[in-house]
Every structure is written in C-alpha cells, then in structure tokens.
Amino acid sequence: MVSEDSSEETYNPWTVVNAVFHHLVKHGRHPTLGDSGDPGEPAAALLRALGIQPTIEADAQAARARRDRELSDLRASVLDEP
C-alpha cells in the first residue's frame, strides 16, 4: 500500500512472511520460523533478506504481544486465573 504523504511503499511484515511460507509449502517445502521461541527475529531476518526493512512499529507490536503473554502466564501461575 502507498501512503498519501509518501511515495514509499509499506508492507505488513507478517503478510510478506505468510506469502513466502505459502510459496514454499506450494513447492513441497516445510518451513518453520522461530521453532526455538519468538519468531520475531527470524521473521525480521527473512524480510531483510528480501530487501524489506522491518518497521519499529511491527517490533513494538510483537513486544507488546510478548508482554501480554508473559503477564497472562504470570497471572495464571500466581493468581490461578486463566
């Protein structure tokens, strides 16, 4: 998508990663990403390899989601809340 105030194209990084994964699966590959934990950094590396610079806002969203999961896990273990 092209923003009105800039000629620079922007992409949702997960859409790009998803497109790459579907392409690989279609050709008989079985890709994994972040099988050792958070997929954010491997996804960012994939985007950089494709010439796409991941944005800070995508990193911020991933960090916020990670914090929310950690807080949820902590609540579940300490307070016995789901």
mmCIF file as gemmi writes it, N, C-alpha and C atoms, coordinates in Angstrom:
data_model
loop_
_atom_site.group_PDB
_atom_site.id
_atom_site.type_symbol
_atom_site.label_atom_id
_atom_site.label_alt_id
_atom_site.label_comp_id
_atom_site.label_asym_id
_atom_site.label_entity_id
_atom_site.label_seq_id
_atom_site.pdbx_PDB_ins_code
_atom_site.Cartn_x
_atom_site.Cartn_y
_atom_site.Cartn_z
_atom_site.occupancy
_atom_site.B_iso_or_equiv
_atom_site.pdbx_formal_charge
_atom_site.auth_seq_id
_atom_site.auth_asym_id
_atom_site.pdbx_PDB_model_num
ATOM 1 N N . MET Axp A 1 ? 0.85 -1.154 0 1 0 ? 1 A 1
ATOM 2 C CA . MET Axp A 1 ? 0 0 0 1 0 ? 1 A 1
ATOM 3 C C . MET Axp A 1 ? 0.898 1.218 0 1 0 ? 1 A 1
ATOM 4 N N . VAL Axp A 2 ? 0.472 2.268 -0.671 1 0 ? 2 A 1
ATOM 5 C CA . VAL Axp A 2 ? 1.248 3.501 -0.739 1 0 ? 2 A 1
ATOM 6 C C . VAL Axp A 2 ? 0.53 4.546 0.088 1 0 ? 2 A 1
ATOM 7 N N . SER Axp A 3 ? 1.254 5.16 1.017 1 0 ? 3 A 1
ATOM 8 C CA . SER Axp A 3 ? 0.632 6.2 1.837 1 0 ? 3 A 1
ATOM 9 C C . SER Axp A 3 ? 0.517 7.477 1.021 1 0 ? 3 A 1
ATOM 10 N N . GLU Axp A 4 ? -0.454 8.317 1.357 1 0 ? 4 A 1
ATOM 11 C CA . GLU Axp A 4 ? -0.704 9.528 0.593 1 0 ? 4 A 1
ATOM 12 C C . GLU Axp A 4 ? 0.4 10.557 0.764 1 0 ? 4 A 1
ATOM 13 N N . ASP Axp A 5 ? 1.045 10.608 1.938 1 0 ? 5 A 1
ATOM 14 C CA . ASP Axp A 5 ? 2.038 11.632 2.183 1 0 ? 5 A 1
ATOM 15 C C . ASP Axp A 5 ? 3.46 11.182 1.825 1 0 ? 5 A 1
ATOM 16 N N . SER Axp A 6 ? 3.597 10 1.275 1 0 ? 6 A 1
ATOM 17 C CA . SER Axp A 6 ? 4.925 9.497 0.963 1 0 ? 6 A 1
ATOM 18 C C . SER Axp A 6 ? 4.839 8.569 -0.234 1 0 ? 6 A 1
ATOM 19 N N . SER Axp A 7 ? 5.891 8.521 -1.015 1 0 ? 7 A 1
ATOM 20 C CA . SER Axp A 7 ? 5.906 7.605 -2.154 1 0 ? 7 A 1
ATOM 21 C C . SER Axp A 7 ? 6.491 6.248 -1.768 1 0 ? 7 A 1
ATOM 22 N N . GLU Axp A 8 ? 6.871 6.1 -0.511 1 0 ? 8 A 1
ATOM 23 C CA . GLU Axp A 8 ? 7.466 4.859 -0.034 1 0 ? 8 A 1
ATOM 24 C C . GLU Axp A 8 ? 6.388 3.817 0.253 1 0 ? 8 A 1
ATOM 25 N N . GLU Axp A 9 ? 6.561 2.603 -0.286 1 0 ? 9 A 1
ATOM 26 C CA . GLU Axp A 9 ? 5.592 1.548 -0.037 1 0 ? 9 A 1
ATOM 27 C C . GLU Axp A 9 ? 5.817 0.952 1.344 1 0 ? 9 A 1
ATOM 28 N N . THR Axp A 10 ? 4.728 0.561 1.992 1 0 ? 10 A 1
ATOM 29 C CA . THR Axp A 10 ? 4.837 -0.107 3.279 1 0 ? 10 A 1
ATOM 30 C C . THR Axp A 10 ? 4.118 -1.446 3.194 1 0 ? 10 A 1
ATOM 31 N N . TYR Axp A 11 ? 4.574 -2.389 3.992 1 0 ? 11 A 1
ATOM 32 C CA . TYR Axp A 11 ? 4.017 -3.73 3.995 1 0 ? 11 A 1
ATOM 33 C C . TYR Axp A 11 ? 3.807 -4.176 5.432 1 0 ? 11 A 1
ATOM 34 N N . ASN Axp A 12 ? 2.766 -4.953 5.639 1 0 ? 12 A 1
ATOM 35 C CA . ASN Axp A 12 ? 2.626 -5.636 6.911 1 0 ? 12 A 1
ATOM 36 C C . ASN Axp A 12 ? 3.644 -6.775 6.861 1 0 ? 12 A 1
ATOM 37 N N . PRO Axp A 13 ? 4.626 -6.788 7.757 1 0 ? 13 A 1
ATOM 38 C CA . PRO Axp A 13 ? 5.68 -7.801 7.659 1 0 ? 13 A 1
ATOM 39 C C . PRO Axp A 13 ? 5.15 -9.228 7.744 1 0 ? 13 A 1
ATOM 40 N N . TRP Axp A 14 ? 4.103 -9.454 8.521 1 0 ? 14 A 1
ATOM 41 C CA . TRP Axp A 14 ? 3.588 -10.821 8.637 1 0 ? 14 A 1
ATOM 42 C C . TRP Axp A 14 ? 2.906 -11.269 7.358 1 0 ? 14 A 1
ATOM 43 N N . THR Axp A 15 ? 2.352 -10.335 6.584 1 0 ? 15 A 1
ATOM 44 C CA . THR Axp A 15 ? 1.763 -10.68 5.291 1 0 ? 15 A 1
ATOM 45 C C . THR Axp A 15 ? 2.845 -11.164 4.34 1 0 ? 15 A 1
ATOM 46 N N . VAL Axp A 16 ? 3.988 -10.499 4.352 1 0 ? 16 A 1
ATOM 47 C CA . VAL Axp A 16 ? 5.099 -10.897 3.492 1 0 ? 16 A 1
ATOM 48 C C . VAL Axp A 16 ? 5.625 -12.27 3.912 1 0 ? 16 A 1
ATOM 49 N N . VAL Axp A 17 ? 5.831 -12.458 5.216 1 0 ? 17 A 1
ATOM 50 C CA . VAL Axp A 17 ? 6.315 -13.749 5.719 1 0 ? 17 A 1
ATOM 51 C C . VAL Axp A 17 ? 5.318 -14.851 5.353 1 0 ? 17 A 1
ATOM 52 N N . ASN Axp A 18 ? 4.03 -14.577 5.52 1 0 ? 18 A 1
ATOM 53 C CA . ASN Axp A 18 ? 2.993 -15.543 5.193 1 0 ? 18 A 1
ATOM 54 C C . ASN Axp A 18 ? 3.032 -15.902 3.705 1 0 ? 18 A 1
ATOM 55 N N . ALA Axp A 19 ? 3.201 -14.915 2.834 1 0 ? 19 A 1
ATOM 56 C CA . ALA Axp A 19 ? 3.271 -15.169 1.395 1 0 ? 19 A 1
ATOM 57 C C . ALA Axp A 19 ? 4.471 -16.058 1.054 1 0 ? 19 A 1
ATOM 58 N N . VAL Axp A 20 ? 5.612 -15.778 1.677 1 0 ? 20 A 1
ATOM 59 C CA . VAL Axp A 20 ? 6.808 -16.597 1.441 1 0 ? 20 A 1
ATOM 60 C C . VAL Axp A 20 ? 6.557 -18.032 1.902 1 0 ? 20 A 1
ATOM 61 N N . PHE Axp A 21 ? 5.963 -18.201 3.076 1 0 ? 21 A 1
ATOM 62 C CA . PHE Axp A 21 ? 5.7 -19.546 3.59 1 0 ? 21 A 1
ATOM 63 C C . PHE Axp A 21 ? 4.745 -20.316 2.689 1 0 ? 21 A 1
ATOM 64 N N . HIS Axp A 22 ? 3.676 -19.671 2.227 1 0 ? 22 A 1
ATOM 65 C CA . HIS Axp A 22 ? 2.733 -20.346 1.329 1 0 ? 22 A 1
ATOM 66 C C . HIS Axp A 22 ? 3.421 -20.751 0.029 1 0 ? 22 A 1
ATOM 67 N N . HIS Axp A 23 ? 4.288 -19.901 -0.485 1 0 ? 23 A 1
ATOM 68 C CA . HIS Axp A 23 ? 5.037 -20.226 -1.694 1 0 ? 23 A 1
ATOM 69 C C . HIS Axp A 23 ? 5.923 -21.457 -1.461 1 0 ? 23 A 1
ATOM 70 N N . LEU Axp A 24 ? 6.62 -21.485 -0.336 1 0 ? 24 A 1
ATOM 71 C CA . LEU Axp A 24 ? 7.492 -22.627 -0.036 1 0 ? 24 A 1
ATOM 72 C C . LEU Axp A 24 ? 6.689 -23.919 0.13 1 0 ? 24 A 1
ATOM 73 N N . VAL Axp A 25 ? 5.565 -23.843 0.817 1 0 ? 25 A 1
ATOM 74 C CA . VAL Axp A 25 ? 4.724 -25.03 1.019 1 0 ? 25 A 1
ATOM 75 C C . VAL Axp A 25 ? 4.197 -25.534 -0.319 1 0 ? 25 A 1
ATOM 76 N N . LYS Axp A 26 ? 3.804 -24.61 -1.183 1 0 ? 26 A 1
ATOM 77 C CA . LYS Axp A 26 ? 3.293 -24.978 -2.505 1 0 ? 26 A 1
ATOM 78 C C . LYS Axp A 26 ? 4.339 -25.757 -3.304 1 0 ? 26 A 1
ATOM 79 N N . HIS Axp A 27 ? 5.599 -25.507 -3.017 1 0 ? 27 A 1
ATOM 80 C CA . HIS Axp A 27 ? 6.692 -26.187 -3.718 1 0 ? 27 A 1
ATOM 81 C C . HIS Axp A 27 ? 7.292 -27.331 -2.905 1 0 ? 27 A 1
ATOM 82 N N . GLY Axp A 28 ? 6.509 -27.848 -1.954 1 0 ? 28 A 1
ATOM 83 C CA . GLY Axp A 28 ? 6.92 -29.039 -1.222 1 0 ? 28 A 1
ATOM 84 C C . GLY Axp A 28 ? 7.848 -28.815 -0.048 1 0 ? 28 A 1
ATOM 85 N N . ARG Axp A 29 ? 8.079 -27.593 0.318 1 0 ? 29 A 1
ATOM 86 C CA . ARG Axp A 29 ? 8.938 -27.297 1.476 1 0 ? 29 A 1
ATOM 87 C C . ARG Axp A 29 ? 8.085 -27.253 2.732 1 0 ? 29 A 1
ATOM 88 N N . HIS Axp A 30 ? 8.726 -27.384 3.866 1 0 ? 30 A 1
ATOM 89 C CA . HIS Axp A 30 ? 8.029 -27.339 5.152 1 0 ? 30 A 1
ATOM 90 C C . HIS Axp A 30 ? 8.775 -26.378 6.076 1 0 ? 30 A 1
ATOM 91 N N . PRO Axp A 31 ? 8.594 -25.067 5.835 1 0 ? 31 A 1
ATOM 92 C CA . PRO Axp A 31 ? 9.356 -24.085 6.607 1 0 ? 31 A 1
ATOM 93 C C . PRO Axp A 31 ? 8.881 -23.983 8.051 1 0 ? 31 A 1
ATOM 94 N N . THR Axp A 32 ? 9.802 -23.652 8.919 1 0 ? 32 A 1
ATOM 95 C CA . THR Axp A 32 ? 9.475 -23.33 10.31 1 0 ? 32 A 1
ATOM 96 C C . THR Axp A 32 ? 10.133 -21.988 10.616 1 0 ? 32 A 1
ATOM 97 N N . LEU Axp A 33 ? 9.561 -21.296 11.555 1 0 ? 33 A 1
ATOM 98 C CA . LEU Axp A 33 ? 10.085 -19.986 11.906 1 0 ? 33 A 1
ATOM 99 C C . LEU Axp A 33 ? 9.961 -19.812 13.401 1 0 ? 33 A 1
ATOM 100 N N . GLY Axp A 34 ? 11.074 -19.609 14.043 1 0 ? 34 A 1
ATOM 101 C CA . GLY Axp A 34 ? 11.033 -19.389 15.479 1 0 ? 34 A 1
ATOM 102 C C . GLY Axp A 34 ? 10.698 -20.636 16.261 1 0 ? 34 A 1
ATOM 103 N N . ASP Axp A 35 ? 11.115 -21.807 15.756 1 0 ? 35 A 1
ATOM 104 C CA . ASP Axp A 35 ? 10.797 -23.05 16.464 1 0 ? 35 A 1
ATOM 105 C C . ASP Axp A 35 ? 11.474 -23.128 17.823 1 0 ? 35 A 1
ATOM 106 N N . SER Axp A 36 ? 12.376 -22.188 18.084 1 0 ? 36 A 1
ATOM 107 C CA . SER Axp A 36 ? 13.013 -22.161 19.4 1 0 ? 36 A 1
ATOM 108 C C . SER Axp A 36 ? 12.416 -21.074 20.288 1 0 ? 36 A 1
ATOM 109 N N . GLY Axp A 37 ? 11.3 -20.481 19.864 1 0 ? 37 A 1
ATOM 110 C CA . GLY Axp A 37 ? 10.685 -19.43 20.67 1 0 ? 37 A 1
ATOM 111 C C . GLY Axp A 37 ? 10.052 -18.369 19.809 1 0 ? 37 A 1
ATOM 112 N N . ASP Axp A 38 ? 10.276 -17.117 20.147 1 0 ? 38 A 1
ATOM 113 C CA . ASP Axp A 38 ? 9.676 -15.971 19.476 1 0 ? 38 A 1
ATOM 114 C C . ASP Axp A 38 ? 10.115 -15.911 18.01 1 0 ? 38 A 1
ATOM 115 N N . PRO Axp A 39 ? 9.167 -15.882 17.072 1 0 ? 39 A 1
ATOM 116 C CA . PRO Axp A 39 ? 9.524 -15.851 15.653 1 0 ? 39 A 1
ATOM 117 C C . PRO Axp A 39 ? 9.88 -14.461 15.13 1 0 ? 39 A 1
ATOM 118 N N . GLY Axp A 40 ? 9.826 -13.442 15.976 1 0 ? 40 A 1
ATOM 119 C CA . GLY Axp A 40 ? 10.044 -12.075 15.524 1 0 ? 40 A 1
ATOM 120 C C . GLY Axp A 40 ? 11.385 -11.842 14.851 1 0 ? 40 A 1
ATOM 121 N N . GLU Axp A 41 ? 12.463 -12.262 15.469 1 0 ? 41 A 1
ATOM 122 C CA . GLU Axp A 41 ? 13.784 -12.009 14.898 1 0 ? 41 A 1
ATOM 123 C C . GLU Axp A 41 ? 14.023 -12.83 13.625 1 0 ? 41 A 1
ATOM 124 N N . PRO Axp A 42 ? 13.673 -14.136 13.597 1 0 ? 42 A 1
ATOM 125 C CA . PRO Axp A 42 ? 13.827 -14.858 12.33 1 0 ? 42 A 1
ATOM 126 C C . PRO Axp A 42 ? 12.967 -14.252 11.219 1 0 ? 42 A 1
ATOM 127 N N . ALA Axp A 43 ? 11.771 -13.772 11.545 1 0 ? 43 A 1
ATOM 128 C CA . ALA Axp A 43 ? 10.912 -13.136 10.541 1 0 ? 43 A 1
ATOM 129 C C . ALA Axp A 43 ? 11.556 -11.854 10.034 1 0 ? 43 A 1
ATOM 130 N N . ALA Axp A 44 ? 12.125 -11.065 10.933 1 0 ? 44 A 1
ATOM 131 C CA . ALA Axp A 44 ? 12.808 -9.836 10.536 1 0 ? 44 A 1
ATOM 132 C C . ALA Axp A 44 ? 13.998 -10.145 9.636 1 0 ? 44 A 1
ATOM 133 N N . ALA Axp A 45 ? 14.733 -11.213 9.948 1 0 ? 45 A 1
ATOM 134 C CA . ALA Axp A 45 ? 15.87 -11.611 9.111 1 0 ? 45 A 1
ATOM 135 C C . ALA Axp A 45 ? 15.399 -12.018 7.715 1 0 ? 45 A 1
ATOM 136 N N . LEU Axp A 46 ? 14.283 -12.72 7.648 1 0 ? 46 A 1
ATOM 137 C CA . LEU Axp A 46 ? 13.719 -13.106 6.349 1 0 ? 46 A 1
ATOM 138 C C . LEU Axp A 46 ? 13.349 -11.859 5.551 1 0 ? 46 A 1
ATOM 139 N N . LEU Axp A 47 ? 12.692 -10.911 6.189 1 0 ? 47 A 1
ATOM 140 C CA . LEU Axp A 47 ? 12.32 -9.679 5.498 1 0 ? 47 A 1
ATOM 141 C C . LEU Axp A 47 ? 13.541 -8.928 4.993 1 0 ? 47 A 1
ATOM 142 N N . ARG Axp A 48 ? 14.581 -8.833 5.828 1 0 ? 48 A 1
ATOM 143 C CA . ARG Axp A 48 ? 15.803 -8.144 5.404 1 0 ? 48 A 1
ATOM 144 C C . ARG Axp A 48 ? 16.429 -8.846 4.206 1 0 ? 48 A 1
ATOM 145 N N . ALA Axp A 49 ? 16.385 -10.191 4.195 1 0 ? 49 A 1
ATOM 146 C CA . ALA Axp A 49 ? 16.943 -10.953 3.074 1 0 ? 49 A 1
ATOM 147 C C . ALA Axp A 49 ? 16.172 -10.665 1.785 1 0 ? 49 A 1
ATOM 148 N N . LEU Axp A 50 ? 14.907 -10.293 1.914 1 0 ? 50 A 1
ATOM 149 C CA . LEU Axp A 50 ? 14.088 -9.953 0.75 1 0 ? 50 A 1
ATOM 150 C C . LEU Axp A 50 ? 14.181 -8.471 0.391 1 0 ? 50 A 1
ATOM 151 N N . GLY Axp A 51 ? 15.002 -7.738 1.133 1 0 ? 51 A 1
ATOM 152 C CA . GLY Axp A 51 ? 15.182 -6.322 0.856 1 0 ? 51 A 1
ATOM 153 C C . GLY Axp A 51 ? 14.128 -5.434 1.49 1 0 ? 51 A 1
ATOM 154 N N . ILE Axp A 52 ? 13.411 -5.956 2.481 1 0 ? 52 A 1
ATOM 155 C CA . ILE Axp A 52 ? 12.37 -5.191 3.171 1 0 ? 52 A 1
ATOM 156 C C . ILE Axp A 52 ? 12.869 -4.888 4.572 1 0 ? 52 A 1
ATOM 157 N N . GLN Axp A 53 ? 12.886 -3.615 4.928 1 0 ? 53 A 1
ATOM 158 C CA . GLN Axp A 53 ? 13.322 -3.23 6.262 1 0 ? 53 A 1
ATOM 159 C C . GLN Axp A 53 ? 12.144 -3.314 7.225 1 0 ? 53 A 1
ATOM 160 N N . PRO Axp A 54 ? 12.197 -4.211 8.22 1 0 ? 54 A 1
ATOM 161 C CA . PRO Axp A 54 ? 11.101 -4.291 9.198 1 0 ? 54 A 1
ATOM 162 C C . PRO Axp A 54 ? 10.965 -2.962 9.935 1 0 ? 54 A 1
ATOM 163 N N . THR Axp A 55 ? 9.728 -2.593 10.229 1 0 ? 55 A 1
ATOM 164 C CA . THR Axp A 55 ? 9.494 -1.321 10.902 1 0 ? 55 A 1
ATOM 165 C C . THR Axp A 55 ? 9.523 -1.498 12.406 1 0 ? 55 A 1
ATOM 166 N N . ILE Axp A 56 ? 9.802 -0.419 13.082 1 0 ? 56 A 1
ATOM 167 C CA . ILE Axp A 56 ? 9.825 -0.429 14.539 1 0 ? 56 A 1
ATOM 168 C C . ILE Axp A 56 ? 8.439 -0.714 15.088 1 0 ? 56 A 1
ATOM 169 N N . GLU Axp A 57 ? 7.388 -0.222 14.414 1 0 ? 57 A 1
ATOM 170 C CA . GLU Axp A 57 ? 6.047 -0.459 14.939 1 0 ? 57 A 1
ATOM 171 C C . GLU Axp A 57 ? 5.708 -1.946 14.939 1 0 ? 57 A 1
ATOM 172 N N . ALA Axp A 58 ? 6.204 -2.702 13.975 1 0 ? 58 A 1
ATOM 173 C CA . ALA Axp A 58 ? 5.98 -4.15 13.988 1 0 ? 58 A 1
ATOM 174 C C . ALA Axp A 58 ? 6.692 -4.771 15.18 1 0 ? 58 A 1
ATOM 175 N N . ASP Axp A 59 ? 7.919 -4.301 15.463 1 0 ? 59 A 1
ATOM 176 C CA . ASP Axp A 59 ? 8.653 -4.788 16.623 1 0 ? 59 A 1
ATOM 177 C C . ASP Axp A 59 ? 7.915 -4.42 17.912 1 0 ? 59 A 1
ATOM 178 N N . ALA Axp A 60 ? 7.357 -3.225 17.961 1 0 ? 60 A 1
ATOM 179 C CA . ALA Axp A 60 ? 6.625 -2.784 19.15 1 0 ? 60 A 1
ATOM 180 C C . ALA Axp A 60 ? 5.386 -3.645 19.364 1 0 ? 60 A 1
ATOM 181 N N . GLN Axp A 61 ? 4.699 -3.99 18.284 1 0 ? 61 A 1
ATOM 182 C CA . GLN Axp A 61 ? 3.518 -4.85 18.394 1 0 ? 61 A 1
ATOM 183 C C . GLN Axp A 61 ? 3.917 -6.227 18.915 1 0 ? 61 A 1
ATOM 184 N N . ALA Axp A 62 ? 5.011 -6.763 18.411 1 0 ? 62 A 1
ATOM 185 C CA . ALA Axp A 62 ? 5.477 -8.075 18.866 1 0 ? 62 A 1
ATOM 186 C C . ALA Axp A 62 ? 5.874 -8.015 20.337 1 0 ? 62 A 1
ATOM 187 N N . ALA Axp A 63 ? 6.556 -6.934 20.739 1 0 ? 63 A 1
ATOM 188 C CA . ALA Axp A 63 ? 6.959 -6.791 22.141 1 0 ? 63 A 1
ATOM 189 C C . ALA Axp A 63 ? 5.735 -6.677 23.048 1 0 ? 63 A 1
ATOM 190 N N . ARG Axp A 64 ? 4.732 -5.924 22.604 1 0 ? 64 A 1
ATOM 191 C CA . ARG Axp A 64 ? 3.505 -5.772 23.384 1 0 ? 64 A 1
ATOM 192 C C . ARG Axp A 64 ? 2.789 -7.125 23.524 1 0 ? 64 A 1
ATOM 193 N N . ALA Axp A 65 ? 2.718 -7.882 22.432 1 0 ? 65 A 1
ATOM 194 C CA . ALA Axp A 65 ? 2.08 -9.203 22.478 1 0 ? 65 A 1
ATOM 195 C C . ALA Axp A 65 ? 2.848 -10.136 23.407 1 0 ? 65 A 1
ATOM 196 N N . ARG Axp A 66 ? 4.177 -10.08 23.357 1 0 ? 66 A 1
ATOM 197 C CA . ARG Axp A 66 ? 5.011 -10.922 24.227 1 0 ? 66 A 1
ATOM 198 C C . ARG Axp A 66 ? 4.796 -10.559 25.689 1 0 ? 66 A 1
ATOM 199 N N . ARG Axp A 67 ? 4.753 -9.246 25.997 1 0 ? 67 A 1
ATOM 200 C CA . ARG Axp A 67 ? 4.499 -8.802 27.364 1 0 ? 67 A 1
ATOM 201 C C . ARG Axp A 67 ? 3.132 -9.27 27.846 1 0 ? 67 A 1
ATOM 202 N N . ASP Axp A 68 ? 2.136 -9.17 26.971 1 0 ? 68 A 1
ATOM 203 C CA . ASP Axp A 68 ? 0.784 -9.605 27.344 1 0 ? 68 A 1
ATOM 204 C C . ASP Axp A 68 ? 0.758 -11.1 27.657 1 0 ? 68 A 1
ATOM 205 N N . ARG Axp A 69 ? 1.461 -11.899 26.854 1 0 ? 69 A 1
ATOM 206 C CA . ARG Axp A 69 ? 1.528 -13.35 27.111 1 0 ? 69 A 1
ATOM 207 C C . ARG Axp A 69 ? 2.233 -13.631 28.432 1 0 ? 69 A 1
ATOM 208 N N . GLU Axp A 70 ? 3.347 -12.942 28.673 1 0 ? 70 A 1
ATOM 209 C CA . GLU Axp A 70 ? 4.094 -13.155 29.918 1 0 ? 70 A 1
ATOM 210 C C . GLU Axp A 70 ? 3.261 -12.771 31.128 1 0 ? 70 A 1
ATOM 211 N N . LEU Axp A 71 ? 2.54 -11.653 31.022 1 0 ? 71 A 1
ATOM 212 C CA . LEU Axp A 71 ? 1.685 -11.226 32.123 1 0 ? 71 A 1
ATOM 213 C C . LEU Axp A 71 ? 0.559 -12.232 32.347 1 0 ? 71 A 1
ATOM 214 N N . SER Axp A 72 ? -0.014 -12.73 31.287 1 0 ? 72 A 1
ATOM 215 C CA . SER Axp A 72 ? -1.075 -13.73 31.388 1 0 ? 72 A 1
ATOM 216 C C . SER Axp A 72 ? -0.553 -15.008 32.054 1 0 ? 72 A 1
ATOM 217 N N . ASP Axp A 73 ? 0.64 -15.445 31.653 1 0 ? 73 A 1
ATOM 218 C CA . ASP Axp A 73 ? 1.247 -16.635 32.264 1 0 ? 73 A 1
ATOM 219 C C . ASP Axp A 73 ? 1.515 -16.409 33.748 1 0 ? 73 A 1
ATOM 220 N N . LEU Axp A 74 ? 2.001 -15.224 34.086 1 0 ? 74 A 1
ATOM 221 C CA . LEU Axp A 74 ? 2.284 -14.892 35.476 1 0 ? 74 A 1
ATOM 222 C C . LEU Axp A 74 ? 1.003 -14.886 36.302 1 0 ? 74 A 1
ATOM 223 N N . ARG Axp A 75 ? -0.047 -14.273 35.767 1 0 ? 75 A 1
ATOM 224 C CA . ARG Axp A 75 ? -1.33 -14.265 36.475 1 0 ? 75 A 1
ATOM 225 C C . ARG Axp A 75 ? -1.84 -15.683 36.696 1 0 ? 75 A 1
ATOM 226 N N . ALA Axp A 76 ? -1.718 -16.502 35.68 1 0 ? 76 A 1
ATOM 227 C CA . ALA Axp A 76 ? -2.195 -17.882 35.777 1 0 ? 76 A 1
ATOM 228 C C . ALA Axp A 76 ? -1.425 -18.655 36.853 1 0 ? 76 A 1
ATOM 229 N N . SER Axp A 77 ? -0.105 -18.441 36.922 1 0 ? 77 A 1
ATOM 230 C CA . SER Axp A 77 ? 0.682 -19.208 37.878 1 0 ? 77 A 1
ATOM 231 C C . SER Axp A 77 ? 0.575 -18.674 39.303 1 0 ? 77 A 1
ATOM 232 N N . VAL Axp A 78 ? 0.447 -17.374 39.469 1 0 ? 78 A 1
ATOM 233 C CA . VAL Axp A 78 ? 0.416 -16.784 40.803 1 0 ? 78 A 1
ATOM 234 C C . VAL Axp A 78 ? -0.995 -16.675 41.354 1 0 ? 78 A 1
ATOM 235 N N . LEU Axp A 79 ? -1.924 -16.279 40.527 1 0 ? 79 A 1
ATOM 236 C CA . LEU Axp A 79 ? -3.27 -15.995 40.996 1 0 ? 79 A 1
ATOM 237 C C . LEU Axp A 79 ? -4.276 -17.083 40.618 1 0 ? 79 A 1
ATOM 238 N N . ASP Axp A 80 ? -3.84 -18.116 39.962 1 0 ? 80 A 1
ATOM 239 C CA . ASP Axp A 80 ? -4.722 -19.165 39.47 1 0 ? 80 A 1
ATOM 240 C C . ASP Axp A 80 ? -5.848 -18.62 38.619 1 0 ? 80 A 1
ATOM 241 N N . GLU Axp A 81 ? -5.548 -17.597 37.808 1 0 ? 81 A 1
ATOM 242 C CA . GLU Axp A 81 ? -6.508 -17.012 36.884 1 0 ? 81 A 1
ATOM 243 C C . GLU Axp A 81 ? -6.14 -17.419 35.475 1 0 ? 81 A 1
ATOM 244 N N . PRO Axp A 82 ? -7.148 -17.688 34.657 1 0 ? 82 A 1
ATOM 245 C CA . PRO Axp A 82 ? -6.831 -18.011 33.237 1 0 ? 82 A 1
ATOM 246 C C . PRO Axp A 82 ? -6.383 -16.796 32.462 1 0 ? 82 A 1
